[in-house]
Amino acid sequence: MPQYEWRCHVCESANDAPTETCKQCGFPFKASSNAILAARAAKNPQARAVYPHTPNALERLDIELGSLPPWRQIIAVIGLLTSIVGGILIKWTFSWTGALIGLAALLGGVIVYLAAVHTGKDASSFHVRPVDQNNESS
Ligand SMILES: [Zn+2]
């Protein structure tokens, strides 16, 4: 139990000594730093940039693919896996032919991945584009 007036970790409003949860947002006085950061991020999405939690490769993939339709996600993942297999092949093969196949798979996979991710973004921005040009030409 807090012995003094305390400031909420999340919303920063002042709370009186005996209370253990914030009267403003209900966040507990005692909380782990992870819980505090998570609550702040949930309260204010822009705060994520202020408290950078470096996303690991999988999370980054999820962020990049999250906005895509499922079939594009599948193509992107297939491209990514192909490039990974190609990279492994380059490392493990002992022949030039194997290394070339690996390199082709690596580059091809990357191209497929980028195409799947970025073509989708271009296509969706097409719909947002204003129709001013059509009006001017008519
Ligand atoms: Zn609060």
Backbone and ligand atoms as CSV (ligand in chain L), in Angstrom:
chain,resi,resn,atom,element,x,y,z
A,1,MET,N,N,0.855,-1.208,0.000
A,1,MET,CA,C,0.000,0.000,0.000
A,1,MET,C,C,0.886,1.251,0.000
A,2,PRO,N,N,0.643,2.191,-0.902
A,2,PRO,CA,C,1.487,3.397,-0.951
A,2,PRO,C,C,1.321,4.255,0.298
A,3,GLN,N,N,2.451,4.780,0.829
A,3,GLN,CA,C,2.444,5.597,2.046
A,3,GLN,C,C,2.378,7.090,1.712
A,4,TYR,N,N,2.390,7.441,0.466
A,4,TYR,CA,C,2.474,8.851,0.063
A,4,TYR,C,C,1.601,9.072,-1.163
A,5,GLU,N,N,1.375,10.338,-1.439
A,5,GLU,CA,C,0.631,10.659,-2.668
A,5,GLU,C,C,1.460,10.223,-3.860
A,6,TRP,N,N,0.833,9.578,-4.797
A,6,TRP,CA,C,1.609,9.042,-5.925
A,6,TRP,C,C,0.978,9.437,-7.251
A,7,ARG,N,N,1.802,9.440,-8.249
A,7,ARG,CA,C,1.372,9.808,-9.585
A,7,ARG,C,C,1.234,8.532,-10.422
A,8,CYS,N,N,0.125,8.452,-11.151
A,8,CYS,CA,C,-0.138,7.258,-11.950
A,8,CYS,C,C,0.952,7.071,-13.007
A,9,HIS,N,N,1.399,5.814,-13.188
A,9,HIS,CA,C,2.438,5.506,-14.169
A,9,HIS,C,C,1.949,5.732,-15.588
A,10,VAL,N,N,0.647,5.636,-15.775
A,10,VAL,CA,C,0.113,5.650,-17.141
A,10,VAL,C,C,-0.466,7.016,-17.501
A,11,CYS,N,N,-1.405,7.523,-16.673
A,11,CYS,CA,C,-2.085,8.765,-17.053
A,11,CYS,C,C,-1.538,9.971,-16.292
A,12,GLU,N,N,-0.626,9.718,-15.307
A,12,GLU,CA,C,0.081,10.766,-14.576
A,12,GLU,C,C,-0.818,11.633,-13.707
A,13,SER,N,N,-2.013,11.165,-13.394
A,13,SER,CA,C,-2.846,11.927,-12.468
A,13,SER,C,C,-2.462,11.564,-11.032
A,14,ALA,N,N,-2.609,12.537,-10.109
A,14,ALA,CA,C,-2.205,12.342,-8.720
A,14,ALA,C,C,-3.250,11.510,-7.981
A,15,ASN,N,N,-2.758,10.625,-7.094
A,15,ASN,CA,C,-3.649,9.789,-6.319
A,15,ASN,C,C,-3.266,9.863,-4.846
A,16,ASP,N,N,-4.263,9.773,-3.954
A,16,ASP,CA,C,-4.003,9.888,-2.521
A,16,ASP,C,C,-3.384,8.601,-1.982
A,17,ALA,N,N,-2.724,8.748,-0.824
A,17,ALA,CA,C,-1.892,7.686,-0.275
A,17,ALA,C,C,-2.555,6.307,-0.152
A,18,PRO,N,N,-3.749,6.184,0.476
A,18,PRO,CA,C,-4.185,4.801,0.708
A,18,PRO,C,C,-4.649,4.053,-0.542
A,19,THR,N,N,-4.986,4.759,-1.605
A,19,THR,CA,C,-5.528,4.062,-2.771
A,19,THR,C,C,-4.413,3.302,-3.492
A,20,GLU,N,N,-4.762,2.134,-3.995
A,20,GLU,CA,C,-3.770,1.311,-4.687
A,20,GLU,C,C,-3.986,1.277,-6.185
A,21,THR,N,N,-5.107,1.825,-6.635
A,21,THR,CA,C,-5.321,1.912,-8.076
A,21,THR,C,C,-5.649,3.357,-8.434
A,22,CYS,N,N,-5.268,3.765,-9.636
A,22,CYS,CA,C,-5.477,5.130,-10.092
A,22,CYS,C,C,-6.969,5.445,-10.174
A,23,LYS,N,N,-7.351,6.592,-9.613
A,23,LYS,CA,C,-8.770,6.948,-9.652
A,23,LYS,C,C,-9.188,7.383,-11.054
A,24,GLN,N,N,-8.222,7.778,-11.856
A,24,GLN,CA,C,-8.509,8.256,-13.200
A,24,GLN,C,C,-8.666,7.104,-14.194
A,25,CYS,N,N,-7.673,6.214,-14.227
A,25,CYS,CA,C,-7.694,5.167,-15.248
A,25,CYS,C,C,-7.703,3.759,-14.667
A,26,GLY,N,N,-7.583,3.627,-13.328
A,26,GLY,CA,C,-7.672,2.313,-12.717
A,26,GLY,C,C,-6.393,1.503,-12.775
A,27,PHE,N,N,-5.293,2.095,-13.223
A,27,PHE,CA,C,-4.034,1.357,-13.296
A,27,PHE,C,C,-3.464,1.190,-11.892
A,28,PRO,N,N,-2.941,-0.016,-11.544
A,28,PRO,CA,C,-2.440,-0.249,-10.180
A,28,PRO,C,C,-1.174,0.539,-9.868
A,29,PHE,N,N,-1.016,0.850,-8.554
A,29,PHE,CA,C,0.160,1.560,-8.054
A,29,PHE,C,C,1.417,0.720,-8.280
A,30,LYS,N,N,1.285,-0.577,-7.992
A,30,LYS,CA,C,2.412,-1.497,-8.156
A,30,LYS,C,C,2.249,-2.195,-9.506
A,31,ALA,N,N,3.225,-2.013,-10.404
A,31,ALA,CA,C,3.134,-2.671,-11.698
A,31,ALA,C,C,4.533,-2.870,-12.257
A,32,SER,N,N,4.684,-3.898,-13.052
A,32,SER,CA,C,5.981,-4.127,-13.695
A,32,SER,C,C,6.176,-3.097,-14.801
A,33,SER,N,N,7.452,-2.833,-15.143
A,33,SER,CA,C,7.704,-1.820,-16.166
A,33,SER,C,C,7.114,-2.245,-17.504
A,34,ASN,N,N,7.088,-3.556,-17.766
A,34,ASN,CA,C,6.478,-4.028,-19.007
A,34,ASN,C,C,4.994,-3.700,-19.055
A,35,ALA,N,N,4.319,-3.913,-17.908
A,35,ALA,CA,C,2.890,-3.633,-17.841
A,35,ALA,C,C,2.637,-2.138,-18.021
A,36,ILE,N,N,3.530,-1.311,-17.453
A,36,ILE,CA,C,3.378,0.136,-17.575
A,36,ILE,C,C,3.532,0.564,-19.029
A,37,LEU,N,N,4.568,0.046,-19.692
A,37,LEU,CA,C,4.794,0.410,-21.087
A,37,LEU,C,C,3.643,-0.059,-21.968
A,38,ALA,N,N,3.158,-1.268,-21.675
A,38,ALA,CA,C,2.056,-1.805,-22.473
A,38,ALA,C,C,0.807,-0.954,-22.296
A,39,ALA,N,N,0.531,-0.542,-21.042
A,39,ALA,CA,C,-0.649,0.263,-20.763
A,39,ALA,C,C,-0.525,1.635,-21.419
A,40,ARG,N,N,0.683,2.209,-21.376
A,40,ARG,CA,C,0.896,3.509,-22.021
A,40,ARG,C,C,0.696,3.398,-23.530
A,41,ALA,N,N,1.227,2.338,-24.092
A,41,ALA,CA,C,1.096,2.147,-25.541
A,41,ALA,C,C,-0.360,1.963,-25.928
A,42,ALA,N,N,-1.107,1.232,-25.085
A,42,ALA,CA,C,-2.514,0.999,-25.389
A,42,ALA,C,C,-3.306,2.296,-25.291
A,43,LYS,N,N,-2.911,3.146,-24.328
A,43,LYS,CA,C,-3.620,4.398,-24.109
A,43,LYS,C,C,-3.322,5.378,-25.241
A,44,ASN,N,N,-2.064,5.409,-25.656
A,44,ASN,CA,C,-1.644,6.382,-26.656
A,44,ASN,C,C,-0.749,5.685,-27.681
A,45,PRO,N,N,-1.306,5.339,-28.844
A,45,PRO,CA,C,-0.535,4.579,-29.834
A,45,PRO,C,C,0.753,5.280,-30.254
A,46,GLN,N,N,0.784,6.616,-30.222
A,46,GLN,CA,C,1.987,7.334,-30.644
A,46,GLN,C,C,3.125,7.156,-29.640
A,47,ALA,N,N,2.784,6.760,-28.397
A,47,ALA,CA,C,3.803,6.582,-27.370
A,47,ALA,C,C,4.745,5.438,-27.707
A,48,ARG,N,N,4.319,4.550,-28.609
A,48,ARG,CA,C,5.196,3.450,-29.015
A,48,ARG,C,C,6.504,3.978,-29.567
A,49,ALA,N,N,6.433,5.115,-30.257
A,49,ALA,CA,C,7.652,5.665,-30.837
A,49,ALA,C,C,8.557,6.225,-29.746
A,50,VAL,N,N,7.945,6.707,-28.646
A,50,VAL,CA,C,8.723,7.296,-27.565
A,50,VAL,C,C,9.408,6.215,-26.736
A,51,TYR,N,N,8.738,5.089,-26.560
A,51,TYR,CA,C,9.338,3.982,-25.837
A,51,TYR,C,C,9.614,2.861,-26.821
A,52,PRO,N,N,10.697,2.969,-27.552
A,52,PRO,CA,C,10.903,2.008,-28.630
A,52,PRO,C,C,11.145,0.616,-28.090
A,53,HIS,N,N,10.284,-0.277,-28.505
A,53,HIS,CA,C,10.505,-1.689,-28.228
A,53,HIS,C,C,10.903,-2.236,-29.579
A,54,THR,N,N,12.176,-2.509,-29.761
A,54,THR,CA,C,12.662,-2.936,-31.069
A,54,THR,C,C,11.975,-4.226,-31.453
A,55,PRO,N,N,11.196,-4.193,-32.522
A,55,PRO,CA,C,10.503,-5.420,-32.910
A,55,PRO,C,C,11.499,-6.445,-33.445
A,56,ASN,N,N,11.306,-7.701,-33.078
A,56,ASN,CA,C,12.158,-8.738,-33.658
A,56,ASN,C,C,11.694,-9.027,-35.080
A,57,ALA,N,N,12.428,-9.885,-35.778
A,57,ALA,CA,C,12.173,-10.108,-37.201
A,57,ALA,C,C,10.732,-10.546,-37.446
A,58,LEU,N,N,10.222,-11.426,-36.593
A,58,LEU,CA,C,8.868,-11.932,-36.808
A,58,LEU,C,C,7.824,-10.838,-36.619
A,59,GLU,N,N,8.024,-9.995,-35.593
A,59,GLU,CA,C,7.078,-8.909,-35.346
A,59,GLU,C,C,7.106,-7.907,-36.497
A,60,ARG,N,N,8.337,-7.634,-36.990
A,60,ARG,CA,C,8.463,-6.705,-38.107
A,60,ARG,C,C,7.719,-7.256,-39.321
A,61,LEU,N,N,7.865,-8.566,-39.534
A,61,LEU,CA,C,7.183,-9.235,-40.643
A,61,LEU,C,C,5.674,-9.076,-40.475
A,62,ASP,N,N,5.224,-9.239,-39.224
A,62,ASP,CA,C,3.803,-9.143,-38.939
A,62,ASP,C,C,3.297,-7.730,-39.208
A,63,ILE,N,N,4.100,-6.715,-38.839
A,63,ILE,CA,C,3.707,-5.330,-39.069
A,63,ILE,C,C,3.624,-5.062,-40.566
A,64,GLU,N,N,4.623,-5.571,-41.301
A,64,GLU,CA,C,4.685,-5.294,-42.729
A,64,GLU,C,C,3.573,-6.016,-43.486
A,65,LEU,N,N,3.260,-7.236,-43.035
A,65,LEU,CA,C,2.283,-8.037,-43.763
A,65,LEU,C,C,0.866,-7.852,-43.234
A,66,GLY,N,N,0.739,-7.255,-42.047
A,66,GLY,CA,C,-0.559,-7.190,-41.392
A,66,GLY,C,C,-1.638,-6.522,-42.219
A,67,SER,N,N,-1.245,-5.515,-43.040
A,67,SER,CA,C,-2.239,-4.749,-43.782
A,67,SER,C,C,-2.575,-5.387,-45.119
A,68,LEU,N,N,-1.914,-6.499,-45.447
A,68,LEU,CA,C,-2.109,-7.112,-46.755
A,68,LEU,C,C,-3.223,-8.145,-46.719
A,69,PRO,N,N,-3.887,-8.356,-47.876
A,69,PRO,CA,C,-4.865,-9.456,-47.934
A,69,PRO,C,C,-4.149,-10.801,-47.796
A,70,PRO,N,N,-4.849,-11.818,-47.285
A,70,PRO,CA,C,-4.204,-13.100,-46.946
A,70,PRO,C,C,-3.416,-13.711,-48.101
A,71,TRP,N,N,-3.949,-13.662,-49.342
A,71,TRP,CA,C,-3.241,-14.327,-50.436
A,71,TRP,C,C,-1.920,-13.644,-50.716
A,72,ARG,N,N,-1.830,-12.330,-50.485
A,72,ARG,CA,C,-0.550,-11.638,-50.656
A,72,ARG,C,C,0.414,-12.015,-49.537
A,73,GLN,N,N,-0.138,-12.183,-48.324
A,73,GLN,CA,C,0.705,-12.613,-47.207
A,73,GLN,C,C,1.331,-13.963,-47.510
A,74,ILE,N,N,0.525,-14.875,-48.097
A,74,ILE,CA,C,1.028,-16.220,-48.415
A,74,ILE,C,C,2.144,-16.117,-49.450
A,75,ILE,N,N,1.922,-15.308,-50.504
A,75,ILE,CA,C,2.955,-15.141,-51.538
A,75,ILE,C,C,4.222,-14.551,-50.923
A,76,ALA,N,N,4.047,-13.542,-50.056
A,76,ALA,CA,C,5.205,-12.900,-49.428
A,76,ALA,C,C,5.983,-13.904,-48.586
A,77,VAL,N,N,5.270,-14.725,-47.820
A,77,VAL,CA,C,5.940,-15.709,-46.958
A,77,VAL,C,C,6.648,-16.755,-47.814
A,78,ILE,N,N,5.982,-17.193,-48.918
A,78,ILE,CA,C,6.631,-18.163,-49.816
A,78,ILE,C,C,7.916,-17.559,-50.382
A,79,GLY,N,N,7.857,-16.283,-50.805
A,79,GLY,CA,C,9.046,-15.619,-51.333
A,79,GLY,C,C,10.147,-15.545,-50.299
A,80,LEU,N,N,9.745,-15.215,-49.076
A,80,LEU,CA,C,10.725,-15.092,-47.987
A,80,LEU,C,C,11.378,-16.448,-47.702
A,81,LEU,N,N,10.550,-17.504,-47.648
A,81,LEU,CA,C,11.085,-18.843,-47.368
A,81,LEU,C,C,12.005,-19.277,-48.497
A,82,THR,N,N,11.608,-18.980,-49.755
A,82,THR,CA,C,12.452,-19.349,-50.898
A,82,THR,C,C,13.815,-18.688,-50.777
A,83,SER,N,N,13.817,-17.400,-50.405
A,83,SER,CA,C,15.091,-16.692,-50.292
A,83,SER,C,C,15.929,-17.249,-49.140
A,84,ILE,N,N,15.272,-17.660,-48.054
A,84,ILE,CA,C,16.006,-18.245,-46.927
A,84,ILE,C,C,16.627,-19.567,-47.348
A,85,VAL,N,N,15.825,-20.420,-48.047
A,85,VAL,CA,C,16.345,-21.704,-48.530
A,85,VAL,C,C,17.516,-21.457,-49.479
A,86,GLY,N,N,17.380,-20.443,-50.351
A,86,GLY,CA,C,18.472,-20.100,-51.268
A,86,GLY,C,C,19.730,-19.709,-50.507
A,87,GLY,N,N,19.548,-18.901,-49.465
A,87,GLY,CA,C,20.686,-18.473,-48.661
A,87,GLY,C,C,21.376,-19.645,-47.986
A,88,ILE,N,N,20.559,-20.595,-47.479
A,88,ILE,CA,C,21.126,-21.782,-46.830
A,88,ILE,C,C,21.889,-22.616,-47.858
A,89,LEU,N,N,21.293,-22.727,-49.063
A,89,LEU,CA,C,21.914,-23.520,-50.128
A,89,LEU,C,C,23.291,-22.950,-50.483
A,90,ILE,N,N,23.382,-21.615,-50.586
A,90,ILE,CA,C,24.673,-20.985,-50.904
A,90,ILE,C,C,25.706,-21.346,-49.847
A,91,LYS,N,N,25.265,-21.358,-48.596
A,91,LYS,CA,C,26.190,-21.624,-47.497
A,91,LYS,C,C,26.652,-23.071,-47.453
A,92,TRP,N,N,25.767,-24.003,-47.828
A,92,TRP,CA,C,26.047,-25.413,-47.591
A,92,TRP,C,C,26.530,-26.160,-48.824
A,93,THR,N,N,26.281,-25.577,-50.004
A,93,THR,CA,C,26.643,-26.312,-51.212
A,93,THR,C,C,28.144,-26.214,-51.456
A,94,PHE,N,N,28.676,-27.212,-52.176
A,94,PHE,CA,C,30.107,-27.206,-52.486
A,94,PHE,C,C,30.344,-27.017,-53.980
A,95,SER,N,N,29.268,-26.905,-54.745
A,95,SER,CA,C,29.429,-26.761,-56.193
A,95,SER,C,C,28.993,-25.372,-56.631
A,96,TRP,N,N,29.533,-24.912,-57.738
A,96,TRP,CA,C,29.143,-23.608,-58.277
A,96,TRP,C,C,27.691,-23.634,-58.740
A,97,THR,N,N,27.272,-24.784,-59.292
A,97,THR,CA,C,25.886,-24.894,-59.753
A,97,THR,C,C,24.928,-24.710,-58.579
A,98,GLY,N,N,25.253,-25.377,-57.481
A,98,GLY,CA,C,24.417,-25.265,-56.302
A,98,GLY,C,C,24.369,-23.839,-55.788
A,99,ALA,N,N,25.538,-23.171,-55.794
A,99,ALA,CA,C,25.603,-21.789,-55.320
A,99,ALA,C,C,24.773,-20.872,-56.226
A,100,LEU,N,N,24.822,-21.139,-57.540
A,100,LEU,CA,C,24.047,-20.311,-58.478
A,100,LEU,C,C,22.549,-20.518,-58.272
A,101,ILE,N,N,22.151,-21.786,-58.093
A,101,ILE,CA,C,20.726,-22.068,-57.840
A,101,ILE,C,C,20.300,-21.377,-56.553
A,102,GLY,N,N,21.174,-21.452,-55.538
A,102,GLY,CA,C,20.874,-20.802,-54.263
A,102,GLY,C,C,20.733,-19.308,-54.422
A,103,LEU,N,N,21.642,-18.713,-55.194
A,103,LEU,CA,C,21.599,-17.268,-55.407
A,103,LEU,C,C,20.322,-16.873,-56.155
A,104,ALA,N,N,19.976,-17.683,-57.165
A,104,ALA,CA,C,18.760,-17.412,-57.935
A,104,ALA,C,C,17.532,-17.495,-57.032
A,105,ALA,N,N,17.501,-18.515,-56.157
A,105,ALA,CA,C,16.376,-18.672,-55.240
A,105,ALA,C,C,16.327,-17.501,-54.266
A,106,LEU,N,N,17.508,-17.085,-53.789
A,106,LEU,CA,C,17.591,-15.971,-52.836
A,106,LEU,C,C,17.032,-14.698,-53.463
A,107,LEU,N,N,17.534,-14.352,-54.654
A,107,LEU,CA,C,17.092,-13.120,-55.315
A,107,LEU,C,C,15.631,-13.229,-55.745
A,108,GLY,N,N,15.283,-14.391,-56.339
A,108,GLY,CA,C,13.903,-14.586,-56.785
A,108,GLY,C,C,12.930,-14.466,-55.621
A,109,GLY,N,N,13.301,-15.087,-54.493
A,109,GLY,CA,C,12.433,-15.032,-53.313
A,109,GLY,C,C,12.249,-13.617,-52.822
A,110,VAL,N,N,13.363,-12.850,-52.804
A,110,VAL,CA,C,13.285,-11.460,-52.351
A,110,VAL,C,C,12.387,-10.646,-53.283
A,111,ILE,N,N,12.539,-10.879,-54.603
A,111,ILE,CA,C,11.728,-10.139,-55.570
A,111,ILE,C,C,10.244,-10.473,-55.389
A,112,VAL,N,N,9.957,-11.780,-55.214
A,112,VAL,CA,C,8.568,-12.206,-55.009
A,112,VAL,C,C,8.006,-11.558,-53.745
A,113,TYR,N,N,8.838,-11.554,-52.677
A,113,TYR,CA,C,8.397,-10.972,-51.408
A,113,TYR,C,C,8.099,-9.488,-51.580
A,114,LEU,N,N,9.057,-8.749,-52.171
A,114,LEU,CA,C,8.879,-7.302,-52.337
A,114,LEU,C,C,7.681,-7.004,-53.224
A,115,ALA,N,N,7.527,-7.807,-54.294
A,115,ALA,CA,C,6.401,-7.598,-55.204
A,115,ALA,C,C,5.085,-7.800,-54.461
A,116,ALA,N,N,5.021,-8.875,-53.667
A,116,ALA,CA,C,3.786,-9.178,-52.943
A,116,ALA,C,C,3.458,-8.069,-51.947
A,117,VAL,N,N,4.481,-7.562,-51.253
A,117,VAL,CA,C,4.241,-6.556,-50.217
A,117,VAL,C,C,3.949,-5.196,-50.836
A,118,HIS,N,N,4.768,-4.774,-51.808
A,118,HIS,CA,C,4.684,-3.390,-52.263
A,118,HIS,C,C,3.696,-3.180,-53.393
A,119,THR,N,N,3.462,-4.199,-54.225
A,119,THR,CA,C,2.442,-4.062,-55.249
A,119,THR,C,C,1.091,-3.857,-54.572
A,120,GLY,N,N,0.882,-4.541,-53.464
A,120,GLY,CA,C,-0.370,-4.400,-52.724
A,120,GLY,C,C,-0.576,-2.978,-52.248
A,121,LYS,N,N,0.538,-2.368,-51.747
A,121,LYS,CA,C,0.437,-1.002,-51.242
A,121,LYS,C,C,0.115,-0.031,-52.368
A,122,ASP,N,N,0.775,-0.230,-53.536
A,122,ASP,CA,C,0.509,0.631,-54.688
A,122,ASP,C,C,-0.957,0.522,-55.100
A,123,ALA,N,N,-1.444,-0.711,-55.152
A,123,ALA,CA,C,-2.806,-0.931,-55.607
A,123,ALA,C,C,-3.803,-0.248,-54.669
A,124,SER,N,N,-3.542,-0.306,-53.355
A,124,SER,CA,C,-4.507,0.273,-52.424
A,124,SER,C,C,-4.448,1.804,-52.469
A,125,SER,N,N,-3.254,2.368,-52.783
A,125,SER,CA,C,-3.170,3.824,-52.849
A,125,SER,C,C,-3.820,4.349,-54.126
A,126,PHE,N,N,-4.023,3.461,-55.109
A,126,PHE,CA,C,-4.714,3.855,-56.334
A,126,PHE,C,C,-6.139,4.313,-56.019
A,127,HIS,N,N,-6.792,3.588,-55.098
A,127,HIS,CA,C,-8.180,3.897,-54.774
A,127,HIS,C,C,-8.296,5.239,-54.060
A,128,VAL,N,N,-7.238,5.611,-53.335
A,128,VAL,CA,C,-7.280,6.848,-52.556
A,128,VAL,C,C,-7.012,8.055,-53.452
A,129,ARG,N,N,-6.323,7.799,-54.566
A,129,ARG,CA,C,-5.922,8.893,-55.448
A,129,ARG,C,C,-7.133,9.705,-55.914
A,130,PRO,N,N,-7.059,11.038,-55.823
A,130,PRO,CA,C,-8.201,11.864,-56.233
A,130,PRO,C,C,-8.434,11.787,-57.744
A,131,VAL,N,N,-9.662,12.108,-58.163
A,131,VAL,CA,C,-10.031,11.984,-59.576
A,131,VAL,C,C,-9.967,13.331,-60.278
A,132,ASP,N,N,-9.182,14.279,-59.723
A,132,ASP,CA,C,-9.065,15.624,-60.303
A,132,ASP,C,C,-8.640,15.588,-61.759
A,133,GLN,N,N,-7.694,14.683,-62.061
A,133,GLN,CA,C,-7.158,14.622,-63.421
A,133,GLN,C,C,-8.267,14.367,-64.432
A,134,ASN,N,N,-9.208,13.495,-64.084
A,134,ASN,CA,C,-10.307,13.195,-64.996
A,134,ASN,C,C,-11.186,14.437,-65.212
A,135,ASN,N,N,-11.405,15.170,-64.147
A,135,ASN,CA,C,-12.266,16.341,-64.244
A,135,ASN,C,C,-11.628,17.426,-65.139
A,136,GLU,N,N,-10.298,17.585,-64.993
A,136,GLU,CA,C,-9.608,18.620,-65.786
A,136,GLU,C,C,-9.635,18.303,-67.259
A,137,SER,N,N,-9.486,17.012,-67.602
A,137,SER,CA,C,-9.375,16.647,-69.011
A,137,SER,C,C,-10.720,16.716,-69.717
A,138,SER,N,N,-11.858,16.637,-68.980
A,138,SER,CA,C,-13.163,16.623,-69.637
A,138,SER,C,C,-13.693,18.031,-69.865
L,1,ZN,ZN,ZN,-3.977,6.625,-14.179
